[in-house]
Amino acid sequence: MIMVGLSTVLTAQTQESKPALKKGLKVKGMPLPQQQRPLLHLLNLTDVQKEAFKKSTLDMHKKMQPLRNELGEAEARQKTLMTAAKPELKAIHKNIERIGELKVEIAKIAAAQRLEMRSLLTDEQRMKLDLFKGRDNNGRGRMAGRPGRQMR
């Protein structure tokens, strides 16, 4: 009985330890196809647009991957610098600046790609995209149902 109980618990823990593999979750930086379906369906993209979007997204990820890798290394280095026996403030500041530079470069690449994709849309598709981006998956505004301060 004990062995059966333990095997059940271990199996459950193994499945829970892989949350990114569960259906519908977002892996950092890579939206899963299920998350894109409502938007793609809403925009009624042509096959040419779909291919152009796919190519543009792939190109963006190729440009970003080395930057993301370097960012991860810089963030790990920051932990090392901060927890050193004798932290060097000058080195910490320099590393913080590098982290900021990498984040800015990543944001610039993402913005350029969004504008490139947006330029491929018709006026009607752009309007639908803008309306969709201001909503959550349930069709409500982004702030709907969000706890906040009471108005006085």
C-alpha positions in Angstrom: 0.0 0.0 0.0 2.8 2.4 0.9 4.6 1.7 -2.4 1.4 2.4 -4.4 0.8 5.6 -2.5 4.4 6.8 -3.1 4.3 6.1 -6.8 1.1 8.0 -7.1 2.6 11.1 -5.4 5.8 10.9 -7.4 3.9 10.6 -10.6 1.8 13.6 -9.7 4.8 15.7 -8.8 6.5 14.8 -12.1 3.6 16.1 -14.1 3.3 19.3 -12.0 7.0 20.0 -12.4 6.5 20.7 -16.1 4.0 23.6 -16.1 5.2 25.0 -19.4 4.2 21.8 -21.1 0.6 22.1 -20.0 -1.8 23.0 -22.7 -2.4 26.7 -23.1 0.5 28.1 -21.2 3.0 30.6 -22.5 6.7 29.7 -22.7 8.8 32.8 -22.2 9.2 34.7 -25.4 7.4 32.1 -27.5 3.6 32.3 -27.7 2.0 28.9 -28.3 -0.2 28.5 -31.3 -3.3 28.1 -29.2 -2.8 31.6 -27.9 -2.6 33.0 -31.4 -5.7 31.4 -32.8 -8.3 33.9 -31.6 -6.3 36.8 -33.1 -5.4 35.0 -36.3 -9.0 34.0 -36.8 -10.2 37.5 -36.0 -7.9 39.1 -38.6 -8.7 36.7 -41.4 -5.1 36.7 -42.6 -4.4 35.7 -46.2 -1.9 32.9 -46.8 0.7 35.5 -48.0 0.3 37.4 -44.7 0.6 34.2 -42.6 3.8 33.2 -44.4 5.2 36.8 -44.0 4.3 36.8 -40.3 5.9 33.4 -39.8 9.1 34.5 -41.5 9.2 37.8 -39.7 8.7 36.0 -36.3 11.4 33.5 -37.1 13.9 36.2 -38.1 13.1 38.1 -34.9 13.8 35.1 -32.7 17.0 34.4 -34.5 18.1 38.0 -33.7 16.9 37.9 -30.1 18.3 34.5 -29.1 21.9 35.5 -28.7 20.8 38.7 -26.8 18.5 36.7 -24.5 21.4 34.3 -23.8 23.7 37.1 -23.0 21.0 38.7 -20.8 20.6 35.5 -18.9 24.4 35.3 -18.4 24.5 39.0 -17.2 21.6 38.4 -14.8 23.4 35.4 -13.4 26.6 37.4 -13.1 24.6 40.0 -11.2 23.7 37.5 -8.6 27.3 36.4 -8.3 28.5 40.0 -7.9 25.8 40.9 -5.4 26.5 37.8 -3.2 30.3 38.1 -3.3 32.2 38.2 0.0 33.4 41.7 -0.9 31.0 43.1 -3.5 32.5 45.7 -5.9 29.9 48.4 -6.5 31.6 49.6 -9.7 31.4 46.1 -11.3 27.8 45.8 -10.1 26.8 49.1 -11.7 28.6 48.2 -14.9 26.7 44.9 -15.1 23.4 46.7 -14.4 24.1 49.0 -17.3 24.8 46.0 -19.6 21.6 44.3 -18.5 19.7 47.5 -19.4 21.4 47.8 -22.8 20.5 44.2 -23.6 16.8 44.7 -22.6 16.6 47.9 -24.7 18.1 46.1 -27.7 15.6 43.3 -27.3 12.7 45.8 -27.0 13.9 47.6 -30.2 14.0 44.3 -32.2 10.5 43.4 -30.9 9.1 46.9 -31.8 10.6 46.8 -35.3 9.1 43.3 -35.9 5.6 44.4 -34.6 5.7 47.5 -36.9 6.8 45.3 -39.9 4.0 42.9 -39.3 1.5 45.7 -38.8 2.5 47.2 -42.1 1.4 44.0 -43.8 -2.2 44.4 -42.5 -5.0 46.2 -44.2 -6.6 49.2 -42.4 -9.5 46.9 -41.2 -7.1 44.3 -39.9 -5.1 47.0 -38.0 -8.3 48.3 -36.4 -9.3 44.8 -35.3 -5.8 44.2 -34.0 -5.8 47.4 -32.0 -9.2 46.6 -30.5 -8.1 43.0 -29.7 -4.9 44.1 -28.0 -6.8 46.2 -25.5 -8.8 43.2 -24.3 -8.1 40.0 -22.3 -9.1 36.6 -23.5 -12.6 36.9 -22.2 -13.4 40.0 -24.2 -13.2 42.3 -21.2 -11.0 45.4 -20.9 -7.5 44.8 -19.4 -8.4 46.3 -16.1 -11.7 44.5 -15.7 -11.9 42.4 -12.5 -8.5 43.6 -11.3 -8.2 44.5 -7.7 -7.2 48.1 -6.9 -7.7 51.0 -4.7 -11.2 52.1 -3.7 -12.3 55.5 -5.1 -13.2 57.9 -2.3 
